[in-house]
Amino acid sequence: MPAFVAREKELSLLNDLYYRPGAQFLVLYGRRRIGKTSLLTHWGGEIQGPYFYWMATQTSATNQLRQFSQALFQFLNPGATNTPTFSYPSWDAALAEVARLAAQQRVVVVLDEFTYVMQADPEVPSLIQKAWDLHLKQSQAFLVLMGSLAGIIQRTALDYQSPLYGRATARLKLQPLGFGALTALLPRYNSEQRVAVYTITGGVPAYIELFDDRLNILQNLQQRIVTPANVMLSDAVFLLHEQLDEPRNYVAVLEAIAAGYHILTDIATMAGIDRSNITKYLAVLRELGYVDRVTPATVRRPEQSRQGRYVIVDPYLRFYYRFLAPHRSAIEQGRVRQATSLLYDHLLDFIGTHTFEELCREWVAVKAEMGEMPFLPEQTGSHWSKTAQVDVVAVNWRTRDILLGECKWGKQAVGRDVIETLRRKTDDVLPPQVDWRVHYAFFARDGFTPAARASAQEHGAQLVTLADLEADMVRWLSEVPDR
C-alpha cells in the first residue's frame, strides 16, 4: 500500500504558504487518525529549509515546557549534550528563541497535539498571541499549530473571543480521504470492493491501512476488522471521551440515531433524555461534525423547515454503531463469528442505503466544481415528502436549475422503468411557483440496459456507472488548483 497519496491539494496549500513573503501562522486540525502528522512529516521532508517538529504529550505544564525546550535546544545545537533538567524559564522565553531563529530565514515550527498544552495551561494561547504580535509576526517563521481536539482548537484559536483570533494567516481542517484515493491505496480491488472499504472506514487513512487487498472483503473482516485488537473497536468511545466531559448522553443520542430514529422527539425518547435538553446534545454533536440536521434539498430555507432529520454524518461512527457496538463485548472476548456474519450479510444493503447515495451526491458537487455540469448547485442533497422520494437533488435557486437523480445499487442493470418513474414524479418534487429547468442523472452499480440508454438519450439524462463515478473522483483528487 502506498505510504502517502491523495493530499495534493493540501500539499499545494502548504507550499503556497511556505513561499509567501513574511510570517505565516497555520492552524491545522482534524479528528484522530486523519493523517495530520503524516501530512506535515511528508511535506517537511520535501522542503529545503529548516523544519522543527515537536509533539506535545498529556503531562503537566512544567513537563511540557521542559520537553519543548529540550527539543528546541537539540534542534539549535545538533549533537550537543543536553541536560535532562534544561528548560526555558517560560513559554515567553521559548517562543522568543523561535523568533530569533526565524529572524532572517524561513523556519517551519510545527507544534503537534498542541491542544494538550492548552489543556494543561490555559494561558498558553495568550502567550502565543503576545509572542506573535511582538516578535514572530515580524520574522520569517512559519508556525503550525496542530490538534485533534476540534472543540479546543475552535475556542482557543478560531472563535471571535479566542486569544488567537485573527492571528492565523490560514486554517485547515483536514478531511478524510476521498473515495478516489482508494484506487491507489487498494489497487488490486475492483470498484465495488473499494466502496465496501470506504463504507467501513469513511476515508480515515489509519482505518484504510487495516485492509490488505490481497485478501477479499470477508477475509479482511475476519482477520483484520472484527477482531479484539482493531483500533476501530475502541476509537468511537475514545473520540467522545476525549472531546466531552460527560459522554454518556451523547453516546445514547448516537445510538438512537443509528437505530433509525431521526426526529428530535423520537431521539429524546429512545435516548432517555428530557425533550428540553436534547437540542443541547445534538448541537454539540453537530459542532463536532458527528451529526447533522438535514432537510430536503428542495427546501429553500432549511433552518426554518420542520422537515429536519438528524443523521450521523461521520461514516466511521455510523458504521461502528450499526455493526460493531452491538457486539463489542463479544468481539473483545474473541467471539467474532456472529458479528462478522451479520456484517457481511448486511453490508451491501448498508452501502446502497448510505455510502453509494452519498457518493452520487458528492459526484454532482465534484463535477460542478470541475465545470462539467450544466449549472452550479447552491444546495445538494435528497428529497422526501409524502408523495415522492428522490436520492439525489441539486438546486440553483438563482438560475432555476434543478437536477434529479436516482441511485441503484442492485446487481442487475438499471432498466427504462427507473428513468420513466423519476420523470413521472418530477412534478411532485419541484418547488412551487418557479419555472424550473430540470436535469436528470441516473447512477448504477452495474450499468444500464439498452432501453434505459435510449430513454436517457431521449430526455438528455446523464447515465453514470460506478466505474464512471470512481474515475471522476480520481481525476478530481489529482487536480491541484493553480496558485
C-alpha positions in Angstrom: 0.0 0.0 0.0 1.5 3.4 -1.0 2.6 5.4 2.1 1.2 8.7 1.1 -1.4 9.6 -1.6 -4.3 11.9 -2.4 -3.3 15.0 -0.5 -2.2 17.1 -3.4 -4.5 20.0 -2.6 -3.3 20.2 1.0 0.4 20.0 -0.1 -0.3 22.8 -2.6 -1.7 24.9 0.2 1.3 24.3 2.4 3.7 25.1 -0.4 1.8 28.3 -1.2 2.0 29.4 2.5 5.7 28.5 2.7 6.7 30.6 -0.3 4.6 33.6 0.6 6.7 36.5 2.0 6.6 37.2 5.7 5.5 35.2 8.7 2.8 32.6 8.3 0.6 31.0 11.0 -1.4 27.9 10.1 -3.9 26.2 12.4 -4.2 22.6 11.2 -6.8 20.4 12.9 -9.0 17.3 12.4 -10.1 14.1 14.1 -7.6 11.5 15.3 -6.1 9.1 12.7 -7.0 11.5 9.9 -3.3 12.0 8.8 -2.3 15.4 10.1 1.1 14.3 11.3 1.7 12.2 8.2 0.9 15.2 6.0 3.3 17.6 7.8 6.0 15.0 8.0 5.8 14.2 4.3 5.7 17.8 3.4 8.6 18.7 5.8 10.7 16.1 4.1 10.3 17.8 0.7 11.1 21.4 1.7 14.7 22.6 1.7 14.8 24.9 4.7 14.9 24.3 8.5 12.0 22.3 9.8 11.3 21.9 13.6 8.7 19.4 14.7 7.6 18.8 18.3 4.7 16.7 19.6 3.1 17.5 23.0 2.1 14.8 25.4 -0.5 14.6 28.1 1.6 15.6 31.0 2.0 18.5 33.4 2.5 22.1 32.1 6.0 22.1 33.6 7.0 18.9 31.8 5.5 20.1 28.5 7.6 23.3 28.6 10.7 21.3 29.5 10.1 18.8 26.7 9.6 21.6 24.2 12.7 23.4 25.5 14.9 20.3 25.2 13.7 19.5 21.7 14.3 23.1 20.6 17.8 23.0 22.2 18.7 19.9 20.2 17.4 21.4 17.0 19.5 24.5 17.5 22.6 22.6 18.7 22.7 19.3 16.8 24.9 16.7 18.5 25.3 18.8 21.7 24.9 17.1 25.1 21.7 18.3 26.7 20.9 18.0 30.4 17.6 16.4 31.3 16.8 19.3 33.6 17.2 22.1 31.0 14.2 24.2 30.3 13.5 27.8 29.2 12.0 29.7 32.2 8.7 30.3 30.4 6.9 29.9 27.1 7.6 33.6 26.5 11.3 32.8 26.5 11.0 29.7 24.4 8.9 31.5 21.8 11.3 34.4 21.8 14.1 31.9 20.9 11.9 30.7 18.0 11.6 34.3 16.8 15.4 34.8 16.9 15.9 31.6 14.9 13.5 32.9 12.2 14.6 36.5 12.2 16.4 36.2 8.9 15.4 32.8 7.4 12.2 30.8 6.8 11.9 28.3 9.6 8.9 25.9 9.9 7.9 25.3 13.5 5.3 22.6 14.0 3.7 22.2 17.4 1.7 18.9 17.2 -1.1 17.9 19.6 -0.8 21.4 21.0 -4.3 21.1 22.5 -2.6 19.1 25.3 -0.6 22.1 26.1 -3.7 24.3 26.1 -5.5 21.8 28.5 -2.6 21.8 30.9 -2.0 25.6 30.8 -4.9 27.7 29.5 -2.7 30.8 29.5 -0.5 29.4 26.6 -2.8 30.7 23.8 -2.5 34.2 25.2 1.3 33.8 25.4 1.4 32.7 21.8 -0.7 35.7 20.9 1.8 38.0 22.7 4.8 36.3 21.0 3.2 36.6 17.6 2.2 40.2 17.9 5.6 41.3 19.4 8.1 39.1 17.7 7.0 36.3 15.4 4.9 38.4 13.1 8.0 40.4 12.0 10.0 37.2 11.5 10.2 34.6 8.8 8.6 32.0 10.9 6.0 29.5 9.5 4.2 28.5 12.7 1.9 25.5 12.6 -0.4 24.6 15.5 -1.9 21.2 15.2 -4.5 19.4 17.3 -7.1 16.6 17.3 -9.5 18.2 19.8 -11.5 20.3 17.4 -13.5 22.0 20.2 -10.4 23.3 22.0 -8.9 24.5 18.7 -12.1 26.3 17.9 -12.3 28.0 21.3 -8.7 29.0 21.6 -7.7 29.8 18.0 -10.6 30.4 15.8 -13.6 31.8 17.7 -14.0 35.6 17.9 -13.5 35.6 21.6 -10.4 33.4 21.5 -6.9 34.8 22.3 -5.5 33.8 18.9 -8.5 35.1 16.8 -7.3 36.9 13.7 -3.7 35.9 14.1 -3.7 32.8 12.0 -3.0 33.5 8.3 -4.6 30.2 7.3 -6.5 27.4 8.8 -7.1 23.9 7.5 -9.5 21.2 8.9 -8.1 18.0 7.4 -10.8 15.9 6.0 -11.0 12.1 5.4 -9.5 10.9 2.1 -11.9 11.0 -0.8 -13.2 7.8 -2.4 -10.9 8.3 -5.4 -7.9 7.8 -3.2 -8.6 4.1 -2.7 -7.7 3.2 -6.3 -4.0 4.0 -5.4 -4.3 2.6 -1.9 -6.0 -0.7 -2.8 -5.2 -1.2 -6.5 -5.9 -5.0 -6.5 -9.6 -4.4 -5.5 -12.4 -3.6 -8.0 -14.7 -0.6 -7.6 -17.3 -2.5 -5.6 -14.7 -3.7 -3.1 -13.3 -0.2 -2.7 -16.8 1.1 -2.0 -17.1 -1.5 0.7 -13.8 -0.4 2.3 -14.9 3.2 2.0 -18.2 2.4 3.8 -16.3 0.7 6.7 -13.5 3.3 7.0 -15.1 6.6 6.0 -11.9 7.5 4.3 -9.9 7.7 7.5 -6.3 6.7 6.5 -5.4 4.7 9.6 -8.5 2.6 9.1 -7.9 2.1 5.3 -4.4 0.8 6.2 -6.0 -2.1 8.1 -7.1 -3.6 4.8 -5.0 -5.9 2.7 -6.2 -6.0 -0.9 -4.6 -9.4 -1.4 -7.5 -10.7 0.8 -11.1 -10.4 -0.1 -13.5 -8.3 1.9 -14.7 -11.3 4.0 -11.2 -12.3 4.8 -10.3 -8.8 5.9 -13.4 -8.7 8.1 -12.4 -12.0 9.7 -8.7 -11.3 10.1 -8.4 -7.5 10.5 -11.6 -5.7 11.2 -13.9 -7.7 13.5 -11.1 -8.5 16.0 -10.3 -7.6 19.6 -7.2 -5.7 18.5 -8.8 -3.5 15.9 -8.5 0.2 16.9 -11.9 0.8 15.3 -13.4 -1.1 18.1 -12.3 1.5 20.7 -11.9 4.7 18.8 -15.6 5.7 19.0 -15.6 5.7 22.7 -12.2 7.3 22.8 -13.2 10.1 20.4 -16.2 11.0 22.6 -14.4 10.7 25.9 -11.6 12.9 24.7 -13.9 15.6 23.4 -16.6 15.6 26.0 -16.7 15.7 29.8 -19.9 13.6 30.2 -20.1 11.4 27.1 -22.9 9.1 28.3 -25.8 11.1 27.0 -24.0 11.8 23.7 -23.5 8.1 23.2 -27.2 7.5 23.9 -28.1 10.1 21.2 -25.8 8.5 18.6 -27.2 5.0 19.4 -30.8 6.3 19.0 -30.0 7.8 15.6 -28.1 4.7 14.4 -31.1 2.7 15.4 -33.2 4.6 12.9 -34.7 7.4 15.0 -34.2 10.8 13.2 -36.8 13.1 14.6 -35.9 15.1 17.7 -38.7 13.8 19.9 -38.1 10.2 18.9 -34.3 10.6 19.6 -35.1 12.1 23.1 -37.4 9.2 23.9 -35.0 6.5 22.8 -32.0 8.1 24.4 -33.9 8.6 27.7 -33.2 12.4 27.7 -35.6 15.1 28.5 -37.1 16.8 25.4 -35.9 20.2 26.7 -32.3 19.1 26.9 -31.9 17.0 23.7 -31.2 20.1 21.5 -28.1 20.8 23.6 -26.6 17.4 23.0 -27.5 17.5 19.3 -25.9 20.9 18.9 -22.6 19.7 20.4 -22.5 16.6 18.2 -23.2 18.8 15.2 -20.4 21.2 16.2 -18.0 18.2 16.4 -19.1 17.1 12.9 -20.6 13.8 14.0 -24.2 14.6 13.5 -26.1 17.0 11.2 -29.7 18.1 10.7 -30.7 17.6 7.1 -33.8 18.8 5.2 -35.0 18.1 1.6 -32.7 19.9 -0.9 -35.9 21.4 -2.3 -36.4 23.5 0.8 -35.0 26.9 0.2 -34.6 27.9 3.9 -33.6 24.7 5.7 -33.2 26.4 9.1 -36.9 27.3 9.0 -38.1 23.9 7.9 -40.0 21.4 10.1 -38.9 18.5 7.9 -35.4 18.3 9.5 -34.0 14.9 10.3 -30.9 14.2 12.4 -28.4 11.8 10.9 -24.9 10.5 11.7 -22.7 12.1 9.1 -19.4 10.7 10.4 -19.1 7.4 8.3 -17.0 5.6 10.9 -19.3 6.3 13.7 -22.3 5.3 11.6 -20.6 2.0 10.8 -19.4 1.5 14.4 -22.9 2.0 15.9 -24.5 -0.2 13.3 -22.2 -3.1 13.2 -19.5 -3.1 16.0 -21.1 -1.5 19.1 -23.9 -4.1 19.4 -21.3 -6.9 19.5 -18.4 -5.1 21.2 -18.3 -7.2 24.3 -18.3 -10.5 22.3 -15.7 -9.2 19.9 -13.4 -8.2 22.8 -13.7 -11.7 24.2 -12.7 -13.1 20.8 -16.2 -14.4 19.9 -16.4 -12.7 16.5 -18.3 -15.2 14.2 -21.8 -13.7 14.7 -20.7 -10.1 14.3 -18.7 -11.0 11.2 -21.6 -12.9 9.6 -24.1 -10.2 10.3 -21.8 -7.5 9.0 -21.0 -9.4 5.8 -24.7 -10.3 5.2 -25.9 -6.7 5.6 -23.0 -4.7 4.3 -24.4 -4.5 0.7 -27.7 -3.1 1.9 -25.9 -0.6 4.1 -23.8 0.5 1.2 -26.9 1.0 -1.0 -28.7 2.9 1.7 -25.9 5.2 2.8 -22.5 5.2 1.0 -23.5 4.9 -2.6 -26.1 7.6 -2.4 -23.7 9.9 -0.6 -21.0 9.2 -3.3 -23.5 10.1 -6.0 -24.3 13.4 -4.4 -20.6 14.1 -3.9 -20.1 13.3 -7.6 -22.6 16.0 -8.5 -20.7 18.5 -6.4 -17.3 17.5 -7.8 -18.5 17.6 -11.4 -19.9 21.0 -10.9 -16.7 22.2 -9.3 -14.8 21.0 -12.3 -17.2 22.9 -14.6 -18.7 19.7 -16.1 -22.3 20.2 -15.0 -25.0 22.4 -16.7 -25.2 24.6 -13.6 -23.5 25.2 -10.3 -25.7 23.9 -7.4 -26.4 26.0 -4.3 -27.8 23.0 -2.4 -27.2 19.3 -2.9 -29.0 16.6 -1.1 -32.0 14.4 -1.5 -35.8 14.9 -1.4 -38.5 13.3 0.7 -42.2 14.0 1.1 -45.5 12.1 1.5 -45.7 11.8 -2.3 -42.1 11.3 -3.5 -38.6 10.4 -2.6 -35.5 11.2 -4.8 -32.0 10.1 -3.9 -30.1 13.0 -5.5 -31.2 16.6 -5.8 -29.2 19.6 -6.7 -30.7 23.1 -6.9 -29.7 26.6 -8.0 -32.4 28.9 -6.9 -31.0 31.9 -8.8 -30.8 30.2 -12.2 -33.8 28.0 -11.6 -32.0 24.8 -12.4 -32.6 21.5 -10.6 -31.1 18.1 -11.1 -33.0 14.9 -10.0 -31.2 11.6 -9.7 -31.8 8.0 -8.8 -29.2 5.6 -7.4 -29.4 1.8 -7.8 -27.0 -0.5 -6.0 -28.6 -3.7 -7.3 -26.6 -6.3 -9.2 -28.8 -6.1 -12.3 -28.5 -3.4 -15.0 -30.9 -0.5 -14.5 -33.9 -0.6 -16.9 -36.0 2.0 -18.6 -38.6 1.9 -15.9 -36.3 3.6 -13.4 -35.9 6.6 -15.8 -39.6 6.8 -16.6 -40.6 6.6 -12.9 -38.4 9.5 -11.9 -39.8 11.6 -14.8 -43.4 10.8 -13.7 -42.8 12.0 -10.2 -40.9 15.2 -11.2 -43.9 17.5 -10.6 -44.3 16.2 -7.1 -40.7 17.1 -6.3 -40.3 20.6 -7.9 -40.5 23.6 -5.5 -43.6 25.6 -6.4 -44.1 28.8 -8.3 -40.9 28.6 -10.3 -40.3 27.7 -14.0 -37.6 25.1 -13.5 -35.1 23.7 -15.9 -35.0 20.1 -15.0 -31.9 17.9 -15.5 -31.7 14.1 -14.8 -28.9 11.8 -13.7 -29.0 8.1 -13.0 -26.4 6.1 -11.1 -25.9 2.3 -11.4 -23.6 -0.2 -9.9 -23.7 -2.5 -12.9 -24.7 -0.3 -15.8 -27.9 0.2 -17.9 -30.0 -1.7 -20.3 -30.1 -0.6 -24.0 -33.7 0.6 -23.4 -32.6 2.7 -20.5 -29.8 4.2 -22.5 -32.3 5.0 -25.3 -34.7 6.7 -22.8 -31.9 8.6 -21.2 -30.7 9.9 -24.6 -34.3 11.0 -25.4 -34.5 13.0 -22.3 -30.9 14.3 -22.1 -30.3 12.4 -18.9 -26.8 11.6 -17.7 -26.0 7.9 -17.0 -23.2 7.2 -14.5 -21.9 3.8 -13.7 -19.8 3.1 -10.6 -16.7 2.9 -12.8 -17.5 6.3 -14.2 -18.1 7.8 -10.7 -14.8 6.4 -9.4 -12.8 7.7 -12.4 -14.2 11.2 -11.9 -13.4 11.0 -8.2 -9.8 10.0 -9.0 -9.4 12.8 -11.5 -10.8 15.4 -9.0 -8.3 14.4 -6.4 -5.4 14.9 -8.8 -6.5 18.3 -9.9 -4.5 20.9 -8.0 -5.6 24.5 -8.3 -3.2 27.0 -9.9 -1.7 29.3 -7.4 
